[in-house]
């Protein structure tokens, strides 16, 4: 297999893996990403971490089928428990999960001292992008790149982060939209937020009909609607 066999979102994530990296792919499923990258000679070593027995066995078969047993280590483990500092991992990919779950995996990895802080994080959350960005900023990461793409009628975002000596600060608006995506404002980005605007307006109407004390939530949604309207309007200019 090669990169062409990957889904579009995994192909895009693969582009951000540095040449010669020691890669840990967490939630690796069939190990497609590390296998494709190893066959391209883009990585020097790979770990495919998988917590579920079925995909773990599939990953082992995929690695063996491609003759990479000595180059990619398939490990049955929960999150970053698949990695130790002795592995000297330089890049971590976590793709196809919710942003809150990715955040929690990274937080546990930090607490268990499985992150050196020198790794490039290449993250593809399906939802919950803002919460993930917030954690990255709190932990001193800089968002060095972002991508947004559509595949099979679903929109995916990729967030790439590294720790720098000087921490970068972001506004709440930048964390909401993605600082790099906000600069680019491509067509997929605009379409995503046009759909989100319709949903947010419905949520706001529902909140205003509620007999519960939701004043804070109303204020939050109103702020988000204002931001979205501003961004969509600025993209038309």
N, C-alpha and C positions, 0 to 999 in steps of 0.2 A: 504494500500500500504506500501511498505518498500523500502529500498535502492536498492533492486534488480529491482524495477520497474523504477528506474531512468535511463536516458541515461548514457553511459560511462563517458561522460565529467562531468555530474552533480554528478555522483558517486565519481569521483576523487575530485571535488570541495568539496563535503561533507566530505571527509577524513580530510580536513584541518580545518574544523570547530571545535574549542575546545570543550571538554566535558563541559556541563553545560552552554554553551554560551547563551547570549541574542542576537538573530540573526535578522538582517534586510536583507531580500532578495529583492533586487531592480530589477525591471523588472521581477517580479516573475512568470508571465504568469499564469499557472494553480496552482501555489503554491506547485508544486510537491516537491521541495527541502525542504522547512520548514516543510511540512507535514511528509515527510519521516523521517526527523531528529527528529521530536517530537515523532513520533511513536516508534522510537528507544530509546527514552529517552536520546538523546544526547544533546538536547537544552532545556533550561528551559522556554524560551519565544520566540515567533517569530512574526515578522512583514513581511507581504507580500505586497510589494509596486508595484503598477501597474498603468501606466498612461492611458492605453487604456481601455475603458468601457467593451468591450467583454471579454478580459482576466481577468479583475477585477471581473466580475460576475462569470466566471469559477472558479477563485481562491476561491471566497466565497463559491461556491457549494462544491468544493473539501474539504475545511476546515470543512464545516458543515457535509458532508458525513462521515468524519472520527471522528466526535464528538470532534473537537478541537477548537470550537468557543471561549471558555474561555482561550485558550492558544496561539492562533495565531490570530493576528489582521490584517485583510485585509484592506488596505488603497488605495483609489484612489488618486494618487498624482504623480507629475512629479519628478522623480529621488529621491534625498535625502530629498525632501519636505515631504516624507512619515515618516521621523524620526525627533524626537526632542531630545535634550540632556536629558530631563526628562525620556526618554525611557531607558537610561543607556545601550545602545547597546554595546556589546563587540566584535561582529563580523559582518561584512558586506559582503555579496556575491553579485556580479554583473556579470552575465554570459550571453553569447550569443549576445554580441553587439560588435561594432567596438571599437578598443582601444581609438580612438580619442573621441568617444561619452562617453565612460567610464571615460576618463580623464576629460571631460567637466562636467559630472555629479558630480564627486568628487570636482572639482574646485568650482562649484556653491554651493555645500554642505558646503565647507569650508567658502566661502564668506557669506553664510546665517547662519553660526555658528551652523551647524548641525553635525559637526564632533568634537568629543572631543580630538581626537588624540590618544586615548587609544584603538581604535578598531583594530582588525586584519582585513585586507582587503584581500578578496579572489576573484580574478578577472579572468575572462575567456574571453579575447578578441578574436574575430574571425579574425581580421586583426589589423594593427596599434600597434603592441606590443611595438615597440621601443618608440613611442611617449608617451605611457602610462608609460613605465619605466622611461623615462626622467622626467615626472611630479612627479612621486613618489620620485625620488632622489632629485629633487628641493625642495620638501616639507619635506625632512628629514626622509624619510622612508628607511628601510633596506629590501631588498628582501630576505626573510628567506627561501623560497622554490619555486621551479618551476616544472611543469610537462608538458610533451608533449605527446599527444596521437592521434591515428587515429580512427575515427568512421565514418562509411558510406562514406568512401573515402575522408573524409575531415580531415585535421590536426588541432588540437586545442592545444593552450597553456594555462596554468593556472599560474598566478603570485600571490604569497602570500607575503604580506608586512606588517610590523609593524614599528612603530616609536620607536627608541631606544634613549637612552641619547646621545650616540656618533653616529653621522651620518656616514654612509658608503659611500665611494667614488667608482665610477665605471669608467672604461675606455669606450670610445665611442664604442669600439668593444664589450665589455660586454653588453652594453645597446642594441646594434644591435641584438645580438644572444640570450641574456639572460644569466646573470652570472652563474646561477646554471646549466642551460641547457648546457652551454659551457664546464663546468667541466665534465658533464656526457657523452655528445655526444652519445646518444643512437641511435639505428638504424632508428627510425622515424625522429629524428632530422637530421641525415645525409641525409636521403631521401628527406626531406623538402628542405634542402639547395642545394641538387643536382638539383632539379626542379627549384629552385630560380636562380641558376647559369645560367641555360639555358635561362631563361627569361631575366635576367640582361644583358647577352651577346647580346641578340636581341635588348634590349633597347639601349645599347651602340652603336651598329651598326646603329640604326635608328637616334640617336642623332648626330652621326658623319656625317650623310647625310643631316642633317638639315641646312637650310640657316639662321637660327636664331642664336642669340648669346647665346649658351648653354654651354659655356666653364666650368662654375662652376658645372653644372649638370653632364657633362662628367667626371669631376674630382671626383665627389661624387660617381658615378656609378663605375668608375674604382677602387676606394678604396674599395667599397663593394665587387666587383668581386675578388680582391686580398685577402680580408679577407675570403671569402667563399672558395676560392681555398686552402688557408692555413689550414682552419679548416677541410675540407674534407681530405686533405693530411695527417694531423696529426691524424685523426681518423683511417687511414689505417695502421699507424705505430704500 
